[in-house]
């Protein structure tokens, strides 16, 4: 990262190669409104640099645009060059650069907007080193110079209009610049020294635009010129105004040409994108925006194992987004955590190695002004994270998504996935001997640690009363608050079952693990096959954890549809046309998001008498509940009874209709 | 639960907004600048850049205080910690060696710099002497020029006096006498020749 904060152009360089006047070249083809905004922004701010605005009207098909440009040229504000025929973007730019062959050129797209002393800052960057050939500023839409998200076409960040954002860049990245593999043509300062040696843009190869600045950069690089990102200027760029829908095709064609002429170009850019050295400059601005945000800042702490906890954390962050800045702390690997800014269209992440960078993490959180912490899960995190509230002096909440504070296996199950029955300490010790706890603790130390944590929490949020009752036995001191998870409204579907078919269609939802009843389901399928019961089990989801090789059961009446996203689940249920939805869980679920989907479907539900199922299904019609340890044959008998009853009802209904 | 109801209940216990939060200046903090913005696989051993003996001891203290309050270390963990410590020590030893090498290099460059500064001092003195000499020469030259001017003036005066003398009546009246006198002197000198 270069620092040209002593900002004034070197007198030696200035005297030898620095032309005194700069041409701001704006080729125009389409977009009256954008062009007006662009030119008005350039004209609005006085600069120390002497400059002329050269507008090239490349035979615009919009008469209003041409008329407005002529009117503006009549006032003397701009120099207008008019092409009688459309010569293409690159020819238009070249015409502008040829006009004054002794001046530096700034190529500015007509769908950009600038602010403040943008030109002075870019010029200072351009002359901070005699080897600099081109300078590109940050923008919302500028591939490798994009902000806030790298190589993305961004909108301006919420509550940060162009003037505020440019001022922030000018302040936070004052005098900073960084070498980049290619300039980006939306706003590009080219020194005349470079232009004289490299030549103009290649209008033969890149007539319509896209790729010409990359080609120019590569030619300049071959001659030893550097392409710089000017980190203290931000220019707004709407993008694809003149080219419209053609942009994508032009871009693809340009890439082919570039690949042919500069085979090393894509390697250079690919390596740059993988390293992303500009991240430091973007993060400084991100951090400043976070610190200056008027919203209160809340930190959620969770694991990286996905599932219901992750779903809840993301939905909560989304809910809080309008009034809070939410940061999510997660483990990235055993000795590192990442802090992520959970706001859509932001990519801020900060990493801290623990335990070494714990103090830096504390300073970082203090610096942001976080006012509250909310633990959701700590599995996979370093034990130090539990000390955060105390070390920061912050209030905190703890949501119980499972039984981690009282059971290091988190779901009160034995190795075979069945509910352990909550044995005494010696039973837990035997379990831990087989499957040691995180941080290598014994059960008493574990529960003491979490007892202290939960007892000091302002609230311990429980999504079901069953969860509260179970944990209360071990940690009675905590302030429990019953608060079922928020659920994004699911549009109900009219799902018709296949009761008139030859077999009972049983659907199971979610990623099945041992605790979620994978073995029980296999046994049910085996039993159905052996007893020749007309039952078919279909799992919408996968078996085992995501990413593991899924087992297949070609000989059993059991199939898995594969991974799904929540938004697809209702459609997938409707497509399966189930007769009943079955939850074969063997542990006391604390909530179960998939149960919410099942209830929204209106279909009959079969579930075990354990955990949150009991209270959540208390008022739900068409429910069949059996003890959680009912064997497979018992579940199948219940399903067959249910089918016969329902089949009988439907037959009677049909007969009544006929009468 | 409906999201709006959840949000209302979730946030109702929060304290009213603080008027002003104590914020450090933006951009401060070495780790923020160069460390924490990259994941560890992109910044291997970054924290070692700032590691000293005190840091090392602090790390061990933190490990012991956070991970060992309730239990004994098992052999595998001891081995891991020892391995970590060995790696950190190796790193430190390498850095110390590098530091010594750089110190040696710095010393050599400092010596060279001192010699060059001395040389520059000598050259400066010589330059000053020569400049004085040039100034003296200029002064001498000026003096000579003024002397020449005086002499030229004198010469001109003398020439004018001579011209006046030759143009005077007495000079013209006494011309025969000088011619006669000259002839007599010539005659008197002749027998001697």
Interface residues (C-beta under 8 A of the other chain):
Chain A: X171 X172 X275 X279 X280 X283 X284 X287 X288 X291 X296 X315 X316 X319 X320 X323 X332 X333 X335 X336 X338 X349 X350 X351 X352 X353 X355 X356 X357 X358 X360 X363 X364 X366 X367 X369 X371 X372 X382 X383 X384 X387 X439 X440 X441 X442 X445 X448 X449 X458 X459 X461 X483 X484 X485 X486 X487 X488 X489
Chain B: X1 X2 X3 X5 X6 X7 X9 X10 X11 X13 X14 X15 X17 X18 X21 X22 X23 X24 X26 X27 X28 X29 X31 X32 X33 X34 X35 X36 X37 X38 X39 X40 X42 X47 X59 X62 X63 X66 X67 X69 X70 X71 X74 X77
